[in-house]
């Protein structure tokens, strides 16, 4: 039995309404756990003052430099003691979940047991970087909790100027649009850079994210320094039975308005069945006995729209791989930036492919570590030094897929033009 | 004296295979198509003819262990022992027969977990920590989200929007909640208040000076002690100086406002990914239920629901109808603060004779 509850008139308002209430959950914890009682007290105080009242600090587990988020209450009595003493120390452990955030119930219950014993019992599934956040441990219990999680096979996530915990979509496990093994790639990358993750020594944070197709369910272009997105080089595949089934249900208006009309590059046309182009770069499928869809795969940008609408009838191709975009980040300091294309296509099937991929990741990480200023993200560094210099540094050739359009101003010295033309010719010859 | 034994961590990120539902493992990389038999249920079919139904339900994200255990009970009794979470904190419970779907849906709903969040619905809000755990928060996240989702639960449970709607909430301008169709983000309106007694002891001054995006911070001496000063005419009230220097308090009970941004899109489908744009600000940080914020979010959503065409995301809809009609349809005031004057911002001006009347 825990100590008596604080009055929480503001938080009580958040128990009303049909959506699951985190306050109701905290109150359940408060029946057995003094830390949760005082957390409710502190949070109610924030609701009343409309200000946050936590400060950071330095705390970790043996062997690691990051992964624990220390929080100490700033609400003190006149004598300097904590006003909500049992939540005076309320640290978070970031723990990396299995790729794709899959669990069996036995594991989830065991995680609950550990956190009920050593922490507040409050668990966020999951934080914005993709960690399980075990919220609320005293300084003394951080190590104990970590040791038990670690014995289960779980490891701490990243924090501070370090490689951060990554995230990958459900991908190959359940999605027909998956173009590579997201979980395997995720797994290999984190294990390759564990030292960067656990011992913060980079200029600033560095994030990888893995999406199986350009729908980018992991928001990797926007949210990661190094986005790996599945794609394909050959033609969109078609399935006539499913295409006819779709058309019978949805009809011509939806086919024209929702599929053909929304293709961003006008790569899809409707044709009379039997009159489709016989070109190696054309995909076609009859939607009825009289009409067919014709897709010009040379104009297709792999946006996924038609495949999303006509799932199964249209499918991603077979020559699959990944597109890599670098430099996504949020607001600080130059404003939010999206990642931009660095590798238009890289196959990711054989062990050798994976080696090439990991080598590139290593070169990017090394270049970032050596050249970024303190507190500068990859995207800001590229903006500062220019993409061409970055590419030279990571030994990647330029490609017109990297740009929206060529330069629109003359302000650069082009004295090396002839050499660059020779390089372009050499690239063409090597392709 | 014997040293206490120090346990060394076992470093490494494990393989996820043992956590996969058997149907996921058996058909790994071999799926053919999917459909949605009802909102909240995904039905996937593999090339071998295997089928799996995944039931998706909303959670409160910040879960007490009792809630997690309750979900485990549901997974064990009505599912097949495996589950996963989406990045919007929805749980997905796979089952290998269609007959198990209805009882599982009923059990989730009976226990207060709304089933939905698939397809063209409003999914759960991606959000940050806020007053519950962040050291620099301007508002709470869980509370804003709880009050918002209370009002949007029917839109979560039904697929009645033109396309999927992704929401986010962020407790400061750093925007950890991310880009979204509609994003609720704290907007500071006052420059930091500096506690000059503490700056010298706590802050590394050159670091703080370097953090400012508009070079408004200068080293100075106050009462004989090193401190920092802010050129308030230059200051854009972003709060970037506050994390490295807590004595530069940016949060203010009345000065913290809430802004609303729309049309962020991460997917590459149709248009390229794009950032969200400012459409409302100055809303009060009105805990515990933020009614003014929720009213604006709902107004935007209803305008989109009524006028958007099938498959148009918020950004696609606005691209078609244009900003003047967006402001007309939502009734939101267009102000000078929405005209971008940050570097490169001229690219956001209309340099054409494309004008809508």
Interface residues (C-beta under 8 A of the other chain):
Chain A: X10 X11 X13 X14 X16 X17 X18 X19 X20 X21 X22 X23 X25 X26 X28 X29 X36 X39 X43 X46 X47 X49 X50 X51 X52 X53 X54 X55 X56 X61 X62 X63 X64 X69 X71 X90 X92 X96 X97 X98 X99 X100 X101 X102 X103 X104 X105 X106 X107 X108 X109 X111 X112 X115 X116 X121 X122 X123 X124 X125 X126 X127 X128 X130 X135 X146 X147 X150 X151 X153 X154 X155 X156 X167 X170 X172 X173 X174 X175 X176 X178 X181 X183 X187 X190 X191 X194 X198 X214 X215 X216 X217 X218 X219 X221 X222 X223 X229 X239 X242 X254 X257 X258 X262 X264 X301 X302 X303 X304 X305 X308 X309 X311 X312 X313 X315 X330 X331 X332 X333 X334 X335 X336 X338 X374 X375
Chain B: X6 X7 X8 X9 X10 X11 X12 X13 X14 X15 X16 X18 X19 X20 X21 X24 X25 X27 X28 X29 X31 X32 X33 X34 X35 X44 X45 X52 X54 X58 X59 X60 X61 X62 X63 X64 X65 X66 X67 X68 X69 X71 X72 X75 X76 X81 X82 X83 X84 X85 X86 X87 X89 X94 X112 X113 X114 X126 X127 X128 X129 X130 X131 X132 X133 X134 X135 X136 X137 X138 X139 X140 X142 X143 X146 X147 X149 X150 X151 X153 X173 X174 X175 X176 X177 X178 X179 X207 X210 X211 X213 X238 X240 X246 X251 X253 X256 X266 X267 X268 X269 X270 X271 X273 X275 X285 X287 X288 X289 X309 X310 X311 X342 X343
